Amino acid sequence: MNNPELCQHLQAINKVKIGDEPVCEECIKHGTTWFHLRTCQTCGQTLCCDQSPQQHMTKHYHADGHPVIASAQPGERWLWCYPDEEFTEY
């Protein structure tokens, strides 16, 4: 993202990654369901959002420290930075 008004984490994103599989692997492993999906911009893992019962993407951020996620929902084009609590559309 080439916007100096954005935090350093969002500025570091050159190409947005979106997961290939429209599933949360952690929910599948544990037999739970998800609401929406998010893709980690550091490792490319796709997990469920905070509206989902297990909130796997936020757990991933706390465990691994990967700062930026993208919505993996069709038609949504946005990024969220956890540490800076910053949102941007792309």
N, C-alpha and C positions, 0 to 999 in steps of 0.2 A: 504494500500500500504506500503510495507516494503522497502522503498528506502529513505535513509537519505538525498539524494540530492533534494527531493521534499519538497515543502512548508508544513507547519504544517497541513493545511486544507486537502491536498491530502493524507498526511501520515495517517490522521485520518480515511480514508475510509477503512473499513474491508471487506465489501461486496457491490458490485455495484448494485444499484437498477435500474431497467428498468420498465417503466410503462406497465401495462397490456393492456390498450386500446391505439391503435395507432391514437389518436386524441388530439387536443388542445381544452380542454373544454371551455376556454375563447373565442377562435375563434368561436366555435359552438354557444355560448351564444350571440355573437355580429354579427353573420352572416358573418364573414370574413374567409379568407383561410390562410393556413400555408404552408410553404415550407418543413422544417425539424422539428423534435421534439427532445426535450431535457428533461431529468428527473432530478429533484432536488434530491440531495443525502441526504438532511436533512429530507424533508417531503414526498418525493416520488411522488410529483405532476409532471405531464408531460405537457409541454407547448411548444409553437412554438419558433423557433430560431430567431436570429437577421436578417436573410435573409427574414424572413416573415414580411409582412407589419406592424403587431402590436407588434412584438418583446416581446411577453408575458413573456418569461423566464427571460429576462433582467429586465423587470418591476417587476417581482416577487423577484429577487435578491435585487433591490433597495428598495422595500417595506418591505421585511422580513429579508434581510441580510443573507440568506442561501448561503454559499460561493461556493459550488461545484455542477456542473452538469455533467451528462453523456449523450452522444449521445444516442438517442432511435431509431436510424436508423439501420435497419438490416445490419449486416456486419461491422458496425463501433464499435470500442471498445476503446473509449477515454473519458478522464475526463478533465474538465476545471475549474480552480479556478478563480473566478471573482476578489477578492481583490488582489491576487498576480499575476494575469494575467499569469498563468502557465498552460501548457498543458502537458498531459501524456497519452500514450497509455497503455492499460492493457491487 
